[in-house]
């Protein structure tokens, strides 16, 4: 996905991360959301906006309410703290290019991303964009959660969990052994399959990628650019990446799919391991992978996850508390920020983080952190430091080259309803989708293959309701043809959703390979209007149970009339993900998120 960088340069003025980056909340972006207003009797108080990464937002927001309710006085003034939830990647990009409240939401005075690495990334992005450096050199942690490799417990136990030291090297051996799980006595589990998010979007993906580079070099600190660029390191990292089922912008895609597979008795076949934060293991094993505080009637999975702490060392999501050194953060706000930090670090507040599954700022675990619940409180015994920004940049560039290639068939609805105007944009649904699709082409890497189909129900008499516009081919060979063809699409006819989905899936599956991510991206704004109306046959065909190649169908419900429920069922059946673009004007961002899977 080297072209994510190019897109960032054009759209955002930065070269690293675009779009959303939170692990636990795929809907959380910069977003333009409004921060809650202070009540009338507090309207004259010092207003402090804290931008929190999504995974800890609920805890931090509840604590902010308590802080506000305590009516603390700072420097003789009252205060009011508002907590927003932009993802770490989105906030890093927005702060680096210059925060725009119209598109990015309320401008923060304090930024608490999931991990300190995002601060270094944003600092370098700002410097490269010739923007002011508003990031402090010191940002203390308010909570933490180590990166782990979460495995279905029987698989982890087959490798010696919880007592054995299991590292990236062991997983690499499994990934490259043609015998797969047979090498440890379990042929029924097939090949080793890794779920790993895209480091351009996700904190766990970033930390996992950095961790594999540490493992490949054999060092535990002071990783250098020269080491990252070593050909032997390339071979090591590439070998691990070959086992990835697909990437993505959020670990929730993997955890939701795993829980759905588990409920169908297939919890050992979807994926062998997922790189997540330790807290996510606790949430998953409670039957609540999204960590929804309002969830009820939770049903734990039949096969729980076990947290494997890489023997070579784990990186921490350390939740830094960065008081921005910006001209909008005056002395009064800074004083409130410092008072809030001191309060958050007190024992009672730290215990709240621990009770939610985090570790405290000092690394202490809470009551949930037990081996029975899938985590090992004494681990990790080795913690890796975040590399400097220049090394992170080198890792990013190297990962773009070494990551698993993709074969992606893009399938666009061109039914008559796509001609509808989208209010406030001056364009139709089709025109917005055309622009978003053309822009997404730049996100694919040189080693990827892309193709394009269009569908409606109005084709020649007796013909299929879909047509191959550009066959799957190497990116550099087809990208111009696809861009040109997309611009010439015309909206007409009905929506042959089911027939097209099955045909597209068959087409990709016919030449699918374990060496690639095999996928269909299907965008539609309607419901099935074709004579082929048996959804059950569609879902049965898409099931990846027992498949080593696993063609995944990522769906986009576009516009307010799209059949979101059916599209979710299609994505779930193929162990992919459905994206909601009911606000048609959001299709640019949604398309970026979709392509993050490849």
PEBELJO-V754839 format. One record per residue. N is the residue number from 1. OMEGA is omega in radians with two decimals (NA if undefined). NEAR is the number of other C-alpha atoms within 8 Angstrom. Layout:
# PEBELJO-V754839
N&OMEGA&NEAR, N&OMEGA&NEAR
This chain:
# PEBELJO-V754839
1&-3.12&9, 2&-3.06&11, 3&2.95&10, 4&3.13&13, 5&-3.14&12, 6&3.11&11, 7&3.13&12, 8&-3.13&14, 9&-3.08&10, 10&-2.98&7, 11&-2.93&6, 12&-3.11&11, 13&3.09&9, 14&-2.99&15, 15&-3.01&9, 16&-2.97&11, 17&3.07&14, 18&3.02&12, 19&-3.03&11, 20&3.13&16, 21&-3.10&16, 22&-3.13&19, 23&-2.97&14, 24&-3.03&11, 25&-3.09&11, 26&-3.13&12, 27&-3.05&4, 28&3.06&12, 29&3.04&13, 30&2.64&15, 31&-3.11&9, 32&3.12&10, 33&3.12&8, 34&3.05&6, 35&3.12&10, 36&-3.13&5, 37&3.05&6, 38&3.11&9, 39&-3.02&6, 40&-3.10&5, 41&3.10&6, 42&-3.04&10, 43&-3.13&8, 44&3.13&5, 45&3.05&9, 46&-3.10&11, 47&-3.13&10, 48&3.10&14, 49&3.10&14, 50&3.09&13, 51&-3.08&14, 52&2.99&16, 53&-2.96&14, 54&-2.99&14, 55&3.12&10, 56&-3.07&8, 57&-3.05&12, 58&3.13&9, 59&-3.08&10, 60&3.12&10, 61&3.11&10, 62&3.11&8, 63&3.11&10, 64&3.09&11, 65&3.10&9, 66&3.12&8, 67&3.13&11, 68&-3.10&11, 69&3.13&6, 70&3.09&6, 71&-3.12&8, 72&3.09&8, 73&3.14&8, 74&-3.12&10, 75&3.12&6, 76&-3.12&5, 77&3.02&8, 78&-3.10&11, 79&3.09&15, 80&-3.09&11, 81&3.10&12, 82&-3.11&13, 83&3.07&13, 84&-3.00&11, 85&3.03&12, 86&3.09&16, 87&-3.07&16, 88&-3.12&15, 89&3.13&16, 90&-3.13&15, 91&3.12&12, 92&-3.13&13, 93&-3.09&15, 94&3.14&13, 95&-3.12&10, 96&-3.09&14, 97&-3.05&13, 98&-3.00&7, 99&3.12&9, 100&-3.06&9, 101&3.11&9, 102&-3.10&6, 103&-3.03&8, 104&-3.11&15, 105&-3.09&13, 106&-3.11&11, 107&-3.07&9, 108&2.95&9, 109&3.08&13, 110&3.10&13, 111&3.09&13, 112&3.08&12, 113&-3.13&16, 114&-3.05&14, 115&-3.10&12, 116&3.14&13, 117&3.14&9, 118&3.10&12, 119&3.12&11, 120&3.11&10, 121&-3.13&13, 122&3.13&12, 123&3.14&12, 124&3.08&10, 125&-3.13&14, 126&3.13&15, 127&-3.14&10, 128&3.11&8, 129&-3.13&10, 130&3.10&6, 131&3.13&10, 132&3.05&6, 133&-3.09&8, 134&-2.99&8, 135&-3.12&10, 136&3.09&9, 137&3.10&4, 138&3.10&5, 139&-3.06&10, 140&3.12&7, 141&3.03&10, 142&3.08&14, 143&-3.14&15, 144&3.04&14, 145&-3.11&12, 146&3.00&11, 147&3.06&16, 148&2.95&13, 149&-3.09&12, 150&-3.11&13, 151&2.95&13, 152&-2.93&14, 153&3.11&11, 154&3.11&7, 155&3.11&9, 156&-3.14&13, 157&3.09&9, 158&3.09&8, 159&3.07&9, 160&3.11&10, 161&0.12&11, 162&-3.00&9, 163&-3.06&5, 164&3.02&7, 165&-3.09&8, 166&-3.07&13, 167&3.08&10, 168&3.12&11, 169&3.10&8, 170&3.13&8, 171&3.09&9, 172&3.10&11, 173&3.09&8, 174&-3.08&12, 175&-3.05&14, 176&-3.14&9, 177&3.13&8, 178&3.13&5, 179&-3.14&9, 180&-3.11&13, 181&3.04&14, 182&-3.10&11, 183&3.07&10, 184&3.00&7, 185&-3.11&6, 186&3.13&9, 187&-3.10&10, 188&-3.13&6, 189&3.07&10, 190&-3.14&12, 191&3.09&11, 192&-3.10&12, 193&-3.06&12, 194&2.98&11, 195&-3.03&14, 196&-3.11&15, 197&-3.09&17, 198&-3.11&13, 199&3.04&12, 200&-3.04&12, 201&-2.88&19, 202&3.12&17, 203&3.13&14, 204&3.08&15, 205&3.09&15, 206&-3.10&13, 207&3.12&12, 208&3.13&12, 209&3.09&11, 210&-3.14&10, 211&3.13&13, 212&3.08&10, 213&3.02&12, 214&-3.11&13, 215&-3.11&11, 216&-3.11&10, 217&-3.13&9, 218&3.11&7, 219&3.13&8, 220&3.11&9, 221&3.05&8, 222&3.04&6, 223&-3.08&11, 224&3.09&7, 225&3.14&9, 226&3.11&6, 227&3.12&9, 228&-3.07&15, 229&3.12&10, 230&3.14&8, 231&3.11&6, 232&3.09&7, 233&3.11&13, 234&-3.12&12, 235&-3.13&8, 236&-3.08&10, 237&-3.14&12, 238&-3.13&11, 239&3.09&11, 240&-3.10&12, 241&3.14&10, 242&-3.11&11, 243&-3.09&10, 244&3.10&13, 245&2.94&10, 246&-3.13&10, 247&3.14&12, 248&-3.10&16, 249&-3.09&16, 250&3.08&15, 251&-3.12&16, 252&3.06&12, 253&-3.12&10, 254&-3.07&10, 255&3.07&10, 256&3.13&9, 257&3.14&12, 258&3.13&11, 259&3.09&12, 260&3.10&9, 261&3.13&11, 262&-3.14&13, 263&3.09&10, 264&-3.14&7, 265&-3.09&7, 266&-3.04&10, 267&-3.12&14, 268&-3.04&10, 269&-3.06&10, 270&-3.08&13, 271&-3.13&12, 272&-3.06&13, 273&3.08&11, 274&3.09&13, 275&-3.07&15, 276&2.98&13, 277&-3.13&12, 278&-3.14&13, 279&-3.11&9, 280&3.08&10, 281&3.12&15, 282&3.13&14, 283&-3.13&13, 284&-3.09&16, 285&3.02&14, 286&-3.10&11, 287&-3.06&11, 288&-3.03&12, 289&3.14&13, 290&-3.13&9, 291&3.14&8, 292&-3.09&7, 293&-3.12&5, 294&-3.11&4, 295&3.12&7, 296&3.11&4, 297&-3.11&4, 298&3.12&8, 299&-3.14&6, 300&3.14&10, 301&3.07&12, 302&3.13&8, 303&-3.12&10, 304&3.08&11, 305&3.03&12, 306&-3.12&13, 307&3.06&13, 308&-3.13&13, 309&-3.03&13, 310&-3.08&13, 311&-3.13&10, 312&3.14&12, 313&3.12&13, 314&2.95&15, 315&-3.13&13, 316&2.78&12, 317&-2.91&13, 318&3.06&13, 319&3.14&13, 320&3.13&15, 321&-3.02&13, 322&3.03&12, 323&-2.98&12, 324&3.11&11, 325&-3.06&9, 326&-3.06&6, 327&3.13&5, 328&3.10&5, 329&-3.08&11, 330&-3.08&7, 331&3.13&6, 332&3.12&9, 333&-3.13&12, 334&3.13&10, 335&3.10&10, 336&3.14&12, 337&3.14&11, 338&3.11&8, 339&3.12&9, 340&3.13&9, 341&-3.14&10, 342&3.14&8, 343&3.13&8, 344&-3.11&10, 345&3.06&10, 346&-3.01&8, 347&-3.08&6, 348&-3.14&6, 349&3.09&11, 350&3.11&14, 351&3.11&10, 352&3.07&9, 353&-3.11&13, 354&3.13&14, 355&3.12&10, 356&3.09&8, 357&3.03&13, 358&2.85&14, 359&3.14&14, 360&3.10&14, 361&3.12&12, 362&3.08&6, 363&-3.14&8, 364&3.13&8, 365&3.11&12, 366&-3.05&12, 367&-3.12&7, 368&-2.99&9, 369&3.11&13, 370&3.10&10, 371&3.08&9, 372&3.11&5, 373&2.99&10, 374&3.14&15, 375&-3.12&14, 376&-3.03&10, 377&-3.11&8, 378&3.12&5, 379&-0.07&7, 380&3.09&10, 381&3.10&6, 382&3.12&9, 383&-3.12&9, 384&3.08&11, 385&3.11&6, 386&3.11&7, 387&3.08&10, 388&-3.00&7, 389&-3.11&10, 390&3.09&8, 391&3.06&12, 392&3.10&11, 393&3.12&9, 394&3.09&11, 395&3.09&12, 396&-3.11&10, 397&-3.13&9, 398&-3.14&11, 399&3.10&9, 400&-3.11&10, 401&-3.00&7, 402&-3.04&10, 403&-3.11&9, 404&3.12&11, 405&-3.08&12, 406&2.96&12, 407&-2.98&13, 408&3.04&15, 409&3.12&14, 410&-3.03&11, 411&-3.02&13, 412&3.04&11, 413&3.07&13, 414&3.09&15, 415&-3.02&14, 416&-3.11&10, 417&3.11&11, 418&3.09&13, 419&-3.11&11, 420&3.11&9, 421&3.07&8, 422&-3.04&11, 423&3.06&5, 424&-3.10&4, 425&-3.07&6, 426&-3.10&7, 427&3.08&8, 428&3.05&11, 429&-3.11&13, 430&-3.12&12, 431&3.10&8, 432&3.13&13, 433&3.09&10, 434&3.14&10, 435&-3.11&9, 436&3.14&11, 437&3.14&11, 438&3.11&11, 439&-3.12&10, 440&-3.13&11, 441&-3.12&9, 442&-3.10&11, 443&3.14&15, 444&-3.10&14, 445&-3.08&12, 446&-3.07&7, 447&-3.12&8, 448&2.97&12, 449&-3.12&12, 450&3.02&15, 451&-3.10&14, 452&2.93&14, 453&2.97&13, 454&3.13&12, 455&2.93&15, 456&2.98&15, 457&-3.07&13, 458&3.05&8, 459&3.11&10, 460&-3.11&5, 461&3.09&4, 462&-3.10&5, 463&3.07&6, 464&-3.12&6, 465&3.08&12, 466&3.05&12, 467&3.07&8, 468&-3.11&8, 469&3.08&10, 470&-3.13&11, 471&3.05&8, 472&3.13&12, 473&3.14&9, 474&-3.03&11, 475&-3.05&13, 476&-3.12&7, 477&-2.99&7, 478&-2.97&13, 479&3.12&10, 480&3.10&8, 481&3.14&8, 482&-3.14&13, 483&3.14&10, 484&-3.12&8, 485&3.13&10, 486&-3.11&10, 487&-3.07&7, 488&-3.12&6, 489&-3.13&7, 490&-3.12&6, 491&3.12&11, 492&2.99&12, 493&-3.10&10, 494&-3.02&12, 495&3.10&14, 496&-2.98&15, 497&-3.01&11, 498&-3.11&13, 499&-3.12&10, 500&3.13&11, 501&-3.14&10, 502&-3.11&11, 503&3.13&8, 504&3.12&11, 505&3.12&13, 506&-3.09&8, 507&3.14&8, 508&-3.09&15, 509&-3.07&11, 510&3.12&6, 511&-3.12&6, 512&-3.11&10, 513&3.06&8, 514&3.13&7, 515&-3.08&7, 516&2.89&11, 517&-3.07&16, 518&-2.99&15, 519&2.97&14, 520&2.98&15, 521&-3.03&13, 522&3.13&13, 523&3.07&11, 524&3.13&11, 525&-3.03&14, 526&3.09&11, 527&-3.12&9, 528&3.14&9, 529&-3.06&10, 530&-3.12&12, 531&3.02&4, 532&-3.00&7, 533&3.14&8, 534&-3.11&7, 535&-3.09&7, 536&3.14&6, 537&3.09&7, 538&-3.08&12, 539&3.11&12, 540&-3.14&8, 541&-3.03&7, 542&-3.09&14, 543&-3.14&9, 544&-3.14&12, 545&3.11&7, 546&-3.11&5, 547&3.10&6, 548&-3.11&7, 549&2.97&9, 550&3.05&9, 551&-3.06&15, 552&-3.11&13, 553&3.09&16, 554&-3.04&14, 555&3.08&14, 556&3.04&13, 557&-2.91&17, 558&-3.14&16, 559&-3.00&11, 560&-3.10&8, 561&-3.11&9, 562&-3.13&12, 563&-3.04&10, 564&-3.11&8, 565&3.12&6, 566&3.13&7, 567&3.07&12, 568&3.13&11, 569&3.11&9, 570&3.14&13, 571&-3.12&15, 572&-3.13&12, 573&-3.13&12, 574&-3.12&14, 575&3.06&12, 576&-3.12&12, 577&3.09&11, 578&-3.12&12, 579&-3.09&10, 580&3.05&9, 581&3.13&13, 582&2.94&10, 583&-3.01&9, 584&-3.14&12, 585&-3.13&9, 586&-2.97&8, 587&3.09&13, 588&-3.11&13, 589&3.14&8, 590&-3.14&11, 591&3.05&11, 592&-3.13&11, 593&-3.13&12, 594&-3.06&11, 595&3.06&11, 596&3.12&12, 597&-3.01&11, 598&NA&11
